Structure formats: structure tokens, C-alpha cells
Amino acid sequence: MRHWLLSCVLAAGATAGFVAAVGAAKDGLLLLLFGGFWIGIHAFLGFVRLSYRNDRIAGLRLLSFEDYERMQRNKKTPRA
């Protein structure tokens, strides 16, 4: 709950700063614009957190360039 409240305060502050900086009209479209922006940011960060958590749980590691090249060379079917 605390993270959600902090996020709301930051979103409101950033929106108010944008309004003050560019002199935008305070209407429903501004709320829609920034609401969509902040929902998108939260969705992206949630995806990143989920991806890291799944990698950690599954014990996955990133392939090096050499590993990737070796796998490409050892493929039986050529990529079209």
C-alpha cells in the first residue's frame, strides 16, 4: 500500500510539474494522458521485476556471444 501511495504522489507531482512547465490546460485530457503514461510505466516495471524473478527462480543465465554463435553453427535446420 505504501508503494502505491508513493507512486500516486510521484505521478501527481510529475503531472503538476508538466502543467507548470508548459502551461497546459488542466482538463480531463491531461489526466487521461498522464494516467496512461503512468500505467504504462508501471506495467513495464512490473514486467521487468517478473522477468528477473523468473530468471532467478529458474536459474537461467544470459548467453555469451560465443555461446550464441556456437548454437547457431550447430543448428540442423537453416533459418530462413
mmCIF file of the N, C-alpha and C atoms, coordinates in Angstrom:
data_MODEL
# 
_entry.id   MODEL 
# 
loop_
_atom_site.group_PDB 
_atom_site.id 
_atom_site.type_symbol 
_atom_site.label_atom_id 
_atom_site.label_alt_id 
_atom_site.label_comp_id 
_atom_site.label_asym_id 
_atom_site.label_entity_id 
_atom_site.label_seq_id 
_atom_site.pdbx_PDB_ins_code 
_atom_site.Cartn_x 
_atom_site.Cartn_y 
_atom_site.Cartn_z 
_atom_site.occupancy 
_atom_site.B_iso_or_equiv 
_atom_site.pdbx_formal_charge 
_atom_site.auth_seq_id 
_atom_site.auth_comp_id 
_atom_site.auth_asym_id 
_atom_site.auth_atom_id 
_atom_site.pdbx_PDB_model_num 
ATOM 1   N N  . MET A 1 1  ? 0.818  -1.185  0.000   1.00 0.00 ? 1  MET A N  1 
ATOM 2   C CA . MET A 1 1  ? 0.000  0.000   0.000   1.00 0.00 ? 1  MET A CA 1 
ATOM 3   C C  . MET A 1 1  ? 0.871  1.261   0.000   1.00 0.00 ? 1  MET A C  1 
ATOM 4   N N  . ARG A 1 2  ? 1.967  1.186   0.725   1.00 0.00 ? 2  ARG A N  1 
ATOM 5   C CA . ARG A 1 2  ? 2.859  2.337   0.819   1.00 0.00 ? 2  ARG A CA 1 
ATOM 6   C C  . ARG A 1 2  ? 3.488  2.658   -0.539  1.00 0.00 ? 2  ARG A C  1 
ATOM 7   N N  . HIS A 1 3  ? 3.843  1.607   -1.300  1.00 0.00 ? 3  HIS A N  1 
ATOM 8   C CA . HIS A 1 3  ? 4.421  1.824   -2.626  1.00 0.00 ? 3  HIS A CA 1 
ATOM 9   C C  . HIS A 1 3  ? 3.402  2.465   -3.573  1.00 0.00 ? 3  HIS A C  1 
ATOM 10  N N  . TRP A 1 4  ? 2.162  2.025   -3.455  1.00 0.00 ? 4  TRP A N  1 
ATOM 11  C CA . TRP A 1 4  ? 1.103  2.575   -4.293  1.00 0.00 ? 4  TRP A CA 1 
ATOM 12  C C  . TRP A 1 4  ? 0.892  4.051   -3.977  1.00 0.00 ? 4  TRP A C  1 
ATOM 13  N N  . LEU A 1 5  ? 0.883  4.404   -2.706  1.00 0.00 ? 5  LEU A N  1 
ATOM 14  C CA . LEU A 1 5  ? 0.711  5.800   -2.299  1.00 0.00 ? 5  LEU A CA 1 
ATOM 15  C C  . LEU A 1 5  ? 1.887  6.652   -2.771  1.00 0.00 ? 5  LEU A C  1 
ATOM 16  N N  . LEU A 1 6  ? 3.087  6.153   -2.619  1.00 0.00 ? 6  LEU A N  1 
ATOM 17  C CA . LEU A 1 6  ? 4.269  6.871   -3.102  1.00 0.00 ? 6  LEU A CA 1 
ATOM 18  C C  . LEU A 1 6  ? 4.196  7.074   -4.611  1.00 0.00 ? 6  LEU A C  1 
ATOM 19  N N  . SER A 1 7  ? 3.769  6.055   -5.324  1.00 0.00 ? 7  SER A N  1 
ATOM 20  C CA . SER A 1 7  ? 3.637  6.159   -6.762  1.00 0.00 ? 7  SER A CA 1 
ATOM 21  C C  . SER A 1 7  ? 2.608  7.223   -7.151  1.00 0.00 ? 7  SER A C  1 
ATOM 22  N N  . CYS A 1 8  ? 1.503  7.261   -6.454  1.00 0.00 ? 8  CYS A N  1 
ATOM 23  C CA . CYS A 1 8  ? 0.473  8.272   -6.734  1.00 0.00 ? 8  CYS A CA 1 
ATOM 24  C C  . CYS A 1 8  ? 0.995  9.682   -6.480  1.00 0.00 ? 8  CYS A C  1 
ATOM 25  N N  . VAL A 1 9  ? 1.729  9.856   -5.408  1.00 0.00 ? 9  VAL A N  1 
ATOM 26  C CA . VAL A 1 9  ? 2.292  11.172  -5.088  1.00 0.00 ? 9  VAL A CA 1 
ATOM 27  C C  . VAL A 1 9  ? 3.300  11.593  -6.156  1.00 0.00 ? 9  VAL A C  1 
ATOM 28  N N  . LEU A 1 10 ? 4.162  10.676  -6.574  1.00 0.00 ? 10 LEU A N  1 
ATOM 29  C CA . LEU A 1 10 ? 5.135  10.989  -7.621  1.00 0.00 ? 10 LEU A CA 1 
ATOM 30  C C  . LEU A 1 10 ? 4.449  11.304  -8.942  1.00 0.00 ? 10 LEU A C  1 
ATOM 31  N N  . ALA A 1 11 ? 3.411  10.545  -9.276  1.00 0.00 ? 11 ALA A N  1 
ATOM 32  C CA . ALA A 1 11 ? 2.687  10.792  -10.520 1.00 0.00 ? 11 ALA A CA 1 
ATOM 33  C C  . ALA A 1 11 ? 2.007  12.153  -10.484 1.00 0.00 ? 11 ALA A C  1 
ATOM 34  N N  . ALA A 1 12 ? 1.389  12.484  -9.373  1.00 0.00 ? 12 ALA A N  1 
ATOM 35  C CA . ALA A 1 12 ? 0.727  13.783  -9.250  1.00 0.00 ? 12 ALA A CA 1 
ATOM 36  C C  . ALA A 1 12 ? 1.752  14.917  -9.320  1.00 0.00 ? 12 ALA A C  1 
ATOM 37  N N  . GLY A 1 13 ? 2.894  14.741  -8.684  1.00 0.00 ? 13 GLY A N  1 
ATOM 38  C CA . GLY A 1 13 ? 3.940  15.758  -8.727  1.00 0.00 ? 13 GLY A CA 1 
ATOM 39  C C  . GLY A 1 13 ? 4.499  15.957  -10.128 1.00 0.00 ? 13 GLY A C  1 
ATOM 40  N N  . ALA A 1 14 ? 4.723  14.858  -10.840 1.00 0.00 ? 14 ALA A N  1 
ATOM 41  C CA . ALA A 1 14 ? 5.245  14.965  -12.202 1.00 0.00 ? 14 ALA A CA 1 
ATOM 42  C C  . ALA A 1 14 ? 4.213  15.613  -13.125 1.00 0.00 ? 14 ALA A C  1 
ATOM 43  N N  . THR A 1 15 ? 2.961  15.268  -12.947 1.00 0.00 ? 15 THR A N  1 
ATOM 44  C CA . THR A 1 15 ? 1.906  15.873  -13.757 1.00 0.00 ? 15 THR A CA 1 
ATOM 45  C C  . THR A 1 15 ? 1.796  17.359  -13.475 1.00 0.00 ? 15 THR A C  1 
ATOM 46  N N  . ALA A 1 16 ? 1.826  17.725  -12.195 1.00 0.00 ? 16 ALA A N  1 
ATOM 47  C CA . ALA A 1 16 ? 1.758  19.149  -11.831 1.00 0.00 ? 16 ALA A CA 1 
ATOM 48  C C  . ALA A 1 16 ? 2.976  19.897  -12.365 1.00 0.00 ? 16 ALA A C  1 
ATOM 49  N N  . GLY A 1 17 ? 4.148  19.278  -12.326 1.00 0.00 ? 17 GLY A N  1 
ATOM 50  C CA . GLY A 1 17 ? 5.348  19.906  -12.870 1.00 0.00 ? 17 GLY A CA 1 
ATOM 51  C C  . GLY A 1 17 ? 5.248  20.122  -14.369 1.00 0.00 ? 17 GLY A C  1 
ATOM 52  N N  . PHE A 1 18 ? 4.687  19.151  -15.068 1.00 0.00 ? 18 PHE A N  1 
ATOM 53  C CA . PHE A 1 18 ? 4.495  19.289  -16.515 1.00 0.00 ? 18 PHE A CA 1 
ATOM 54  C C  . PHE A 1 18 ? 3.533  20.435  -16.810 1.00 0.00 ? 18 PHE A C  1 
ATOM 55  N N  . VAL A 1 19 ? 2.438  20.496  -16.070 1.00 0.00 ? 19 VAL A N  1 
ATOM 56  C CA . VAL A 1 19 ? 1.448  21.559  -16.274 1.00 0.00 ? 19 VAL A CA 1 
ATOM 57  C C  . VAL A 1 19 ? 2.088  22.923  -16.046 1.00 0.00 ? 19 VAL A C  1 
ATOM 58  N N  . ALA A 1 20 ? 2.881  23.033  -14.990 1.00 0.00 ? 20 ALA A N  1 
ATOM 59  C CA . ALA A 1 20 ? 3.526  24.313  -14.682 1.00 0.00 ? 20 ALA A CA 1 
ATOM 60  C C  . ALA A 1 20 ? 4.597  24.663  -15.722 1.00 0.00 ? 20 ALA A C  1 
ATOM 61  N N  . ALA A 1 21 ? 5.312  23.674  -16.212 1.00 0.00 ? 21 ALA A N  1 
ATOM 62  C CA . ALA A 1 21 ? 6.412  23.944  -17.140 1.00 0.00 ? 21 ALA A CA 1 
ATOM 63  C C  . ALA A 1 21 ? 5.927  24.387  -18.515 1.00 0.00 ? 21 ALA A C  1 
ATOM 64  N N  . VAL A 1 22 ? 4.870  23.766  -19.014 1.00 0.00 ? 22 VAL A N  1 
ATOM 65  C CA . VAL A 1 22 ? 4.430  24.084  -20.374 1.00 0.00 ? 22 VAL A CA 1 
ATOM 66  C C  . VAL A 1 22 ? 3.126  24.870  -20.409 1.00 0.00 ? 22 VAL A C  1 
ATOM 67  N N  . GLY A 1 23 ? 2.536  25.099  -19.263 1.00 0.00 ? 23 GLY A N  1 
ATOM 68  C CA . GLY A 1 23 ? 1.294  25.865  -19.214 1.00 0.00 ? 23 GLY A CA 1 
ATOM 69  C C  . GLY A 1 23 ? 0.120  25.135  -19.832 1.00 0.00 ? 23 GLY A C  1 
ATOM 70  N N  . ALA A 1 24 ? 0.050  23.821  -19.643 1.00 0.00 ? 24 ALA A N  1 
ATOM 71  C CA . ALA A 1 24 ? -1.038 23.025  -20.215 1.00 0.00 ? 24 ALA A CA 1 
ATOM 72  C C  . ALA A 1 24 ? -2.341 23.289  -19.465 1.00 0.00 ? 24 ALA A C  1 
ATOM 73  N N  . ALA A 1 25 ? -3.435 23.106  -20.169 1.00 0.00 ? 25 ALA A N  1 
ATOM 74  C CA . ALA A 1 25 ? -4.759 23.280  -19.553 1.00 0.00 ? 25 ALA A CA 1 
ATOM 75  C C  . ALA A 1 25 ? -5.026 22.097  -18.622 1.00 0.00 ? 25 ALA A C  1 
ATOM 76  N N  . LYS A 1 26 ? -5.617 22.397  -17.477 1.00 0.00 ? 26 LYS A N  1 
ATOM 77  C CA . LYS A 1 26 ? -5.942 21.349  -16.503 1.00 0.00 ? 26 LYS A CA 1 
ATOM 78  C C  . LYS A 1 26 ? -7.337 20.818  -16.836 1.00 0.00 ? 26 LYS A C  1 
ATOM 79  N N  . ASP A 1 27 ? -7.378 19.800  -17.673 1.00 0.00 ? 27 ASP A N  1 
ATOM 80  C CA . ASP A 1 27 ? -8.664 19.216  -18.030 1.00 0.00 ? 27 ASP A CA 1 
ATOM 81  C C  . ASP A 1 27 ? -8.554 17.692  -18.049 1.00 0.00 ? 27 ASP A C  1 
ATOM 82  N N  . GLY A 1 28 ? -9.631 17.048  -18.457 1.00 0.00 ? 28 GLY A N  1 
ATOM 83  C CA . GLY A 1 28 ? -9.682 15.591  -18.444 1.00 0.00 ? 28 GLY A CA 1 
ATOM 84  C C  . GLY A 1 28 ? -8.694 14.936  -19.377 1.00 0.00 ? 28 GLY A C  1 
ATOM 85  N N  . LEU A 1 29 ? -8.360 15.601  -20.478 1.00 0.00 ? 29 LEU A N  1 
ATOM 86  C CA . LEU A 1 29 ? -7.408 15.007  -21.421 1.00 0.00 ? 29 LEU A CA 1 
ATOM 87  C C  . LEU A 1 29 ? -6.012 14.897  -20.823 1.00 0.00 ? 29 LEU A C  1 
ATOM 88  N N  . LEU A 1 30 ? -5.643 15.874  -20.018 1.00 0.00 ? 30 LEU A N  1 
ATOM 89  C CA . LEU A 1 30 ? -4.340 15.814  -19.344 1.00 0.00 ? 30 LEU A CA 1 
ATOM 90  C C  . LEU A 1 30 ? -4.310 14.635  -18.381 1.00 0.00 ? 30 LEU A C  1 
ATOM 91  N N  . LEU A 1 31 ? -5.387 14.443  -17.662 1.00 0.00 ? 31 LEU A N  1 
ATOM 92  C CA . LEU A 1 31 ? -5.475 13.317  -16.738 1.00 0.00 ? 31 LEU A CA 1 
ATOM 93  C C  . LEU A 1 31 ? -5.398 11.992  -17.495 1.00 0.00 ? 31 LEU A C  1 
ATOM 94  N N  . LEU A 1 32 ? -6.065 11.921  -18.629 1.00 0.00 ? 32 LEU A N  1 
ATOM 95  C CA . LEU A 1 32 ? -6.032 10.720  -19.458 1.00 0.00 ? 32 LEU A CA 1 
ATOM 96  C C  . LEU A 1 32 ? -4.622 10.457  -19.990 1.00 0.00 ? 32 LEU A C  1 
ATOM 97  N N  . LEU A 1 33 ? -3.969 11.512  -20.456 1.00 0.00 ? 33 LEU A N  1 
ATOM 98  C CA . LEU A 1 33 ? -2.620 11.384  -20.990 1.00 0.00 ? 33 LEU A CA 1 
ATOM 99  C C  . LEU A 1 33 ? -1.658 10.856  -19.939 1.00 0.00 ? 33 LEU A C  1 
ATOM 100 N N  . PHE A 1 34 ? -1.621 11.503  -18.787 1.00 0.00 ? 34 PHE A N  1 
ATOM 101 C CA . PHE A 1 34 ? -0.674 11.081  -17.760 1.00 0.00 ? 34 PHE A CA 1 
ATOM 102 C C  . PHE A 1 34 ? -1.097 9.796   -17.071 1.00 0.00 ? 34 PHE A C  1 
ATOM 103 N N  . GLY A 1 35 ? -2.393 9.543   -16.992 1.00 0.00 ? 35 GLY A N  1 
ATOM 104 C CA . GLY A 1 35 ? -2.842 8.263   -16.441 1.00 0.00 ? 35 GLY A CA 1 
ATOM 105 C C  . GLY A 1 35 ? -2.333 7.105   -17.283 1.00 0.00 ? 35 GLY A C  1 
ATOM 106 N N  . GLY A 1 36 ? -2.468 7.223   -18.604 1.00 0.00 ? 36 GLY A N  1 
ATOM 107 C CA . GLY A 1 36 ? -1.962 6.187   -19.499 1.00 0.00 ? 36 GLY A CA 1 
ATOM 108 C C  . GLY A 1 36 ? -0.455 6.050   -19.428 1.00 0.00 ? 36 GLY A C  1 
ATOM 109 N N  . PHE A 1 37 ? 0.230  7.190   -19.316 1.00 0.00 ? 37 PHE A N  1 
ATOM 110 C CA . PHE A 1 37 ? 1.686  7.173   -19.221 1.00 0.00 ? 37 PHE A CA 1 
ATOM 111 C C  . PHE A 1 37 ? 2.141  6.424   -17.968 1.00 0.00 ? 37 PHE A C  1 
ATOM 112 N N  . TRP A 1 38 ? 1.552  6.749   -16.825 1.00 0.00 ? 38 TRP A N  1 
ATOM 113 C CA . TRP A 1 38 ? 1.976  6.106   -15.576 1.00 0.00 ? 38 TRP A CA 1 
ATOM 114 C C  . TRP A 1 38 ? 1.572  4.635   -15.518 1.00 0.00 ? 38 TRP A C  1 
ATOM 115 N N  . ILE A 1 39 ? 0.426  4.295   -16.094 1.00 0.00 ? 39 ILE A N  1 
ATOM 116 C CA . ILE A 1 39 ? 0.045  2.877   -16.155 1.00 0.00 ? 39 ILE A CA 1 
ATOM 117 C C  . ILE A 1 39 ? 1.053  2.107   -17.012 1.00 0.00 ? 39 ILE A C  1 
ATOM 118 N N  . GLY A 1 40 ? 1.469  2.712   -18.117 1.00 0.00 ? 40 GLY A N  1 
ATOM 119 C CA . GLY A 1 40 ? 2.471  2.071   -18.969 1.00 0.00 ? 40 GLY A CA 1 
ATOM 120 C C  . GLY A 1 40 ? 3.803  1.883   -18.264 1.00 0.00 ? 40 GLY A C  1 
ATOM 121 N N  . ILE A 1 41 ? 4.233  2.901   -17.525 1.00 0.00 ? 41 ILE A N  1 
ATOM 122 C CA . ILE A 1 41 ? 5.496  2.795   -16.766 1.00 0.00 ? 41 ILE A CA 1 
ATOM 123 C C  . ILE A 1 41 ? 5.404  1.672   -15.739 1.00 0.00 ? 41 ILE A C  1 
ATOM 124 N N  . HIS A 1 42 ? 4.286  1.608   -15.010 1.00 0.00 ? 42 HIS A N  1 
ATOM 125 C CA . HIS A 1 42 ? 4.124  0.556   -14.007 1.00 0.00 ? 42 HIS A CA 1 
ATOM 126 C C  . HIS A 1 42 ? 4.052  -0.826  -14.647 1.00 0.00 ? 42 HIS A C  1 
ATOM 127 N N  . ALA A 1 43 ? 3.397  -0.927  -15.787 1.00 0.00 ? 43 ALA A N  1 
ATOM 128 C CA . ALA A 1 43 ? 3.325  -2.223  -16.469 1.00 0.00 ? 43 ALA A CA 1 
ATOM 129 C C  . ALA A 1 43 ? 4.717  -2.669  -16.914 1.00 0.00 ? 43 ALA A C  1 
ATOM 130 N N  . PHE A 1 44 ? 5.508  -1.746  -17.451 1.00 0.00 ? 44 PHE A N  1 
ATOM 131 C CA . PHE A 1 44 ? 6.859  -2.087  -17.882 1.00 0.00 ? 44 PHE A CA 1 
ATOM 132 C C  . PHE A 1 44 ? 7.726  -2.508  -16.696 1.00 0.00 ? 44 PHE A C  1 
ATOM 133 N N  . LEU A 1 45 ? 7.684  -1.748  -15.610 1.00 0.00 ? 45 LEU A N  1 
ATOM 134 C CA . LEU A 1 45 ? 8.494  -2.100  -14.439 1.00 0.00 ? 45 LEU A CA 1 
ATOM 135 C C  . LEU A 1 45 ? 8.031  -3.419  -13.822 1.00 0.00 ? 45 LEU A C  1 
ATOM 136 N N  . GLY A 1 46 ? 6.730  -3.668  -13.834 1.00 0.00 ? 46 GLY A N  1 
ATOM 137 C CA . GLY A 1 46 ? 6.218  -4.951  -13.347 1.00 0.00 ? 46 GLY A CA 1 
ATOM 138 C C  . GLY A 1 46 ? 6.720  -6.105  -14.187 1.00 0.00 ? 46 GLY A C  1 
ATOM 139 N N  . PHE A 1 47 ? 6.758  -5.926  -15.509 1.00 0.00 ? 47 PHE A N  1 
ATOM 140 C CA . PHE A 1 47 ? 7.285  -6.955  -16.389 1.00 0.00 ? 47 PHE A CA 1 
ATOM 141 C C  . PHE A 1 47 ? 8.757  -7.216  -16.100 1.00 0.00 ? 47 PHE A C  1 
ATOM 142 N N  . VAL A 1 48 ? 9.528  -6.161  -15.902 1.00 0.00 ? 48 VAL A N  1 
ATOM 143 C CA . VAL A 1 48 ? 10.959 -6.320  -15.624 1.00 0.00 ? 48 VAL A CA 1 
ATOM 144 C C  . VAL A 1 48 ? 11.160 -7.067  -14.308 1.00 0.00 ? 48 VAL A C  1 
ATOM 145 N N  . ARG A 1 49 ? 10.398 -6.695  -13.266 1.00 0.00 ? 49 ARG A N  1 
ATOM 146 C CA . ARG A 1 49 ? 10.511 -7.400  -11.986 1.00 0.00 ? 49 ARG A CA 1 
ATOM 147 C C  . ARG A 1 49 ? 10.137 -8.868  -12.124 1.00 0.00 ? 49 ARG A C  1 
ATOM 148 N N  . LEU A 1 50 ? 9.049  -9.151  -12.843 1.00 0.00 ? 50 LEU A N  1 
ATOM 149 C CA . LEU A 1 50 ? 8.625  -10.536 -13.041 1.00 0.00 ? 50 LEU A CA 1 
ATOM 150 C C  . LEU A 1 50 ? 9.676  -11.321 -13.817 1.00 0.00 ? 50 LEU A C  1 
ATOM 151 N N  . SER A 1 51 ? 10.262 -10.704 -14.821 1.00 0.00 ? 51 SER A N  1 
ATOM 152 C CA . SER A 1 51 ? 11.281 -11.370 -15.613 1.00 0.00 ? 51 SER A CA 1 
ATOM 153 C C  . SER A 1 51 ? 12.504 -11.708 -14.759 1.00 0.00 ? 51 SER A C  1 
ATOM 154 N N  . TYR A 1 52 ? 12.961 -10.765 -13.956 1.00 0.00 ? 52 TYR A N  1 
ATOM 155 C CA . TYR A 1 52 ? 14.104 -11.037 -13.070 1.00 0.00 ? 52 TYR A CA 1 
ATOM 156 C C  . TYR A 1 52 ? 13.772 -12.137 -12.076 1.00 0.00 ? 52 TYR A C  1 
ATOM 157 N N  . ARG A 1 53 ? 12.564 -12.106 -11.520 1.00 0.00 ? 53 ARG A N  1 
ATOM 158 C CA . ARG A 1 53 ? 12.167 -13.118 -10.544 1.00 0.00 ? 53 ARG A CA 1 
ATOM 159 C C  . ARG A 1 53 ? 12.131 -14.497 -11.199 1.00 0.00 ? 53 ARG A C  1 
ATOM 160 N N  . ASN A 1 54 ? 11.555 -14.586 -12.403 1.00 0.00 ? 54 ASN A N  1 
ATOM 161 C CA . ASN A 1 54 ? 11.507 -15.879 -13.093 1.00 0.00 ? 54 ASN A CA 1 
ATOM 162 C C  . ASN A 1 54 ? 12.900 -16.377 -13.439 1.00 0.00 ? 54 ASN A C  1 
ATOM 163 N N  . ASP A 1 55 ? 13.788 -15.490 -13.859 1.00 0.00 ? 55 ASP A N  1 
ATOM 164 C CA . ASP A 1 55 ? 15.165 -15.887 -14.151 1.00 0.00 ? 55 ASP A CA 1 
ATOM 165 C C  . ASP A 1 55 ? 15.859 -16.407 -12.900 1.00 0.00 ? 55 ASP A C  1 
ATOM 166 N N  . ARG A 1 56 ? 15.640 -15.736 -11.790 1.00 0.00 ? 56 ARG A N  1 
ATOM 167 C CA . ARG A 1 56 ? 16.284 -16.138 -10.531 1.00 0.00 ? 56 ARG A CA 1 
ATOM 168 C C  . ARG A 1 56 ? 15.744 -17.488 -10.059 1.00 0.00 ? 56 ARG A C  1 
ATOM 169 N N  . ILE A 1 57 ? 14.434 -17.688 -10.152 1.00 0.00 ? 57 ILE A N  1 
ATOM 170 C CA . ILE A 1 57 ? 13.829 -18.944 -9.697  1.00 0.00 ? 57 ILE A CA 1 
ATOM 171 C C  . ILE A 1 57 ? 14.250 -20.104 -10.595 1.00 0.00 ? 57 ILE A C  1 
ATOM 172 N N  . ALA A 1 58 ? 14.245 -19.879 -11.896 1.00 0.00 ? 58 ALA A N  1 
ATOM 173 C CA . ALA A 1 58 ? 14.584 -20.946 -12.840 1.00 0.00 ? 58 ALA A CA 1 
ATOM 174 C C  . ALA A 1 58 ? 16.090 -21.161 -12.960 1.00 0.00 ? 58 ALA A C  1 
ATOM 175 N N  . GLY A 1 59 ? 16.876 -20.240 -12.437 1.00 0.00 ? 59 GLY A N  1 
ATOM 176 C CA . GLY A 1 59 ? 18.329 -20.377 -12.521 1.00 0.00 ? 59 GLY A CA 1 
ATOM 177 C C  . GLY A 1 59 ? 18.860 -20.141 -13.919 1.00 0.00 ? 59 GLY A C  1 
ATOM 178 N N  . LEU A 1 60 ? 18.196 -19.286 -14.674 1.00 0.00 ? 60 LEU A N  1 
ATOM 179 C CA . LEU A 1 60 ? 18.628 -19.018 -16.038 1.00 0.00 ? 60 LEU A CA 1 
ATOM 180 C C  . LEU A 1 60 ? 19.824 -18.069 -16.044 1.00 0.00 ? 60 LEU A C  1 
ATOM 181 N N  . ARG A 1 61 ? 20.619 -18.185 -17.076 1.00 0.00 ? 61 ARG A N  1 
ATOM 182 C CA . ARG A 1 61 ? 21.745 -17.263 -17.229 1.00 0.00 ? 61 ARG A CA 1 
ATOM 183 C C  . ARG A 1 61 ? 21.729 -16.713 -18.640 1.00 0.00 ? 61 ARG A C  1 
ATOM 184 N N  . LEU A 1 62 ? 22.340 -15.580 -18.830 1.00 0.00 ? 62 LEU A N  1 
ATOM 185 C CA . LEU A 1 62 ? 22.418 -14.980 -20.150 1.00 0.00 ? 62 LEU A CA 1 
ATOM 186 C C  . LEU A 1 62 ? 23.488 -15.692 -20.972 1.00 0.00 ? 62 LEU A C  1 
ATOM 187 N N  . LEU A 1 63 ? 23.214 -15.850 -22.255 1.00 0.00 ? 63 LEU A N  1 
ATOM 188 C CA . LEU A 1 63 ? 24.198 -16.457 -23.139 1.00 0.00 ? 63 LEU A CA 1 
ATOM 189 C C  . LEU A 1 63 ? 25.244 -15.431 -23.535 1.00 0.00 ? 63 LEU A C  1 
ATOM 190 N N  . SER A 1 64 ? 26.474 -15.887 -23.596 1.00 0.00 ? 64 SER A N  1 
ATOM 191 C CA . SER A 1 64 ? 27.510 -15.026 -24.131 1.00 0.00 ? 64 SER A CA 1 
ATOM 192 C C  . SER A 1 64 ? 27.393 -15.030 -25.650 1.00 0.00 ? 64 SER A C  1 
ATOM 193 N N  . PHE A 1 65 ? 28.083 -14.115 -26.292 1.00 0.00 ? 65 PHE A N  1 
ATOM 194 C CA . PHE A 1 65 ? 28.053 -14.054 -27.752 1.00 0.00 ? 65 PHE A CA 1 
ATOM 195 C C  . PHE A 1 65 ? 28.628 -15.335 -28.342 1.00 0.00 ? 65 PHE A C  1 
ATOM 196 N N  . GLU A 1 66 ? 29.667 -15.870 -27.724 1.00 0.00 ? 66 GLU A N  1 
ATOM 197 C CA . GLU A 1 66 ? 30.286 -17.105 -28.214 1.00 0.00 ? 66 GLU A CA 1 
ATOM 198 C C  . GLU A 1 66 ? 29.316 -18.280 -28.104 1.00 0.00 ? 66 GLU A C  1 
ATOM 199 N N  . ASP A 1 67 ? 28.574 -18.356 -26.978 1.00 0.00 ? 67 ASP A N  1 
ATOM 200 C CA . ASP A 1 67 ? 27.579 -19.424 -26.820 1.00 0.00 ? 67 ASP A CA 1 
ATOM 201 C C  . ASP A 1 67 ? 26.508 -19.324 -27.892 1.00 0.00 ? 67 ASP A C  1 
ATOM 202 N N  . TYR A 1 68 ? 26.044 -18.124 -28.151 1.00 0.00 ? 68 TYR A N  1 
ATOM 203 C CA . TYR A 1 68 ? 25.016 -17.912 -29.155 1.00 0.00 ? 68 TYR A CA 1 
ATOM 204 C C  . TYR A 1 68 ? 25.516 -18.313 -30.545 1.00 0.00 ? 68 TYR A C  1 
ATOM 205 N N  . GLU A 1 69 ? 26.725 -17.899 -30.889 1.00 0.00 ? 69 GLU A N  1 
ATOM 206 C CA . GLU A 1 69 ? 27.299 -18.259 -32.189 1.00 0.00 ? 69 GLU A CA 1 
ATOM 207 C C  . GLU A 1 69 ? 27.468 -19.770 -32.313 1.00 0.00 ? 69 GLU A C  1 
ATOM 208 N N  . ARG A 1 70 ? 27.912 -20.424 -31.244 1.00 0.00 ? 70 ARG A N  1 
ATOM 209 C CA . ARG A 1 70 ? 28.081 -21.878 -31.261 1.00 0.00 ? 70 ARG A CA 1 
ATOM 210 C C  . ARG A 1 70 ? 26.738 -22.566 -31.479 1.00 0.00 ? 70 ARG A C  1 
ATOM 211 N N  . MET A 1 71 ? 25.698 -22.083 -30.836 1.00 0.00 ? 71 MET A N  1 
ATOM 212 C CA . MET A 1 71 ? 24.368 -22.667 -31.009 1.00 0.00 ? 71 MET A CA 1 
ATOM 213 C C  . MET A 1 71 ? 23.858 -22.457 -32.433 1.00 0.00 ? 71 MET A C  1 
ATOM 214 N N  . GLN A 1 72 ? 24.143 -21.307 -33.015 1.00 0.00 ? 72 GLN A N  1 
ATOM 215 C CA . GLN A 1 72 ? 23.726 -21.040 -34.389 1.00 0.00 ? 72 GLN A CA 1 
ATOM 216 C C  . GLN A 1 72 ? 24.451 -21.960 -35.369 1.00 0.00 ? 72 GLN A C  1 
ATOM 217 N N  . ARG A 1 73 ? 25.738 -22.222 -35.147 1.00 0.00 ? 73 ARG A N  1 
ATOM 218 C CA . ARG A 1 73 ? 26.512 -23.101 -36.019 1.00 0.00 ? 73 ARG A CA 1 
ATOM 219 C C  . ARG A 1 73 ? 26.038 -24.547 -35.917 1.00 0.00 ? 73 ARG A C  1 
ATOM 220 N N  . ASN A 1 74 ? 25.633 -24.964 -34.736 1.00 0.00 ? 74 ASN A N  1 
ATOM 221 C CA . ASN A 1 74 ? 25.246 -26.361 -34.511 1.00 0.00 ? 74 ASN A CA 1 
ATOM 222 C C  . ASN A 1 74 ? 23.793 -26.646 -34.879 1.00 0.00 ? 74 ASN A C  1 
ATOM 223 N N  . LYS A 1 75 ? 23.079 -25.668 -35.352 1.00 0.00 ? 75 LYS A N  1 
ATOM 224 C CA . LYS A 1 75 ? 21.685 -25.890 -35.727 1.00 0.00 ? 75 LYS A CA 1 
ATOM 225 C C  . LYS A 1 75 ? 21.611 -26.807 -36.945 1.00 0.00 ? 75 LYS A C  1 
ATOM 226 N N  . LYS A 1 76 ? 20.640 -27.712 -36.925 1.00 0.00 ? 76 LYS A N  1 
ATOM 227 C CA . LYS A 1 76 ? 20.484 -28.649 -38.027 1.00 0.00 ? 76 LYS A CA 1 
ATOM 228 C C  . LYS A 1 76 ? 19.691 -28.029 -39.181 1.00 0.00 ? 76 LYS A C  1 
ATOM 229 N N  . THR A 1 77 ? 18.717 -27.189 -38.892 1.00 0.00 ? 77 THR A N  1 
ATOM 230 C CA . THR A 1 77 ? 17.915 -26.579 -39.950 1.00 0.00 ? 77 THR A CA 1 
ATOM 231 C C  . THR A 1 77 ? 18.312 -25.123 -40.106 1.00 0.00 ? 77 THR A C  1 
ATOM 232 N N  . PRO A 1 78 ? 18.576 -24.705 -41.341 1.00 0.00 ? 78 PRO A N  1 
ATOM 233 C CA . PRO A 1 78 ? 18.955 -23.300 -41.542 1.00 0.00 ? 78 PRO A CA 1 
ATOM 234 C C  . PRO A 1 78 ? 17.753 -22.388 -41.324 1.00 0.00 ? 78 PRO A C  1 
ATOM 235 N N  . ARG A 1 79 ? 18.027 -21.223 -40.829 1.00 0.00 ? 79 ARG A N  1 
ATOM 236 C CA . ARG A 1 79 ? 16.984 -20.236 -40.587 1.00 0.00 ? 79 ARG A CA 1 
ATOM 237 C C  . ARG A 1 79 ? 16.688 -19.505 -41.902 1.00 0.00 ? 79 ARG A C  1 
ATOM 238 N N  . ALA A 1 80 ? 15.408 -19.385 -42.206 1.00 0.00 ? 80 ALA A N  1 
ATOM 239 C CA . ALA A 1 80 ? 15.016 -18.727 -43.468 1.00 0.00 ? 80 ALA A CA 1 
ATOM 240 C C  . ALA A 1 80 ? 14.918 -17.245 -43.299 1.00 0.00 ? 80 ALA A C  1 
# 
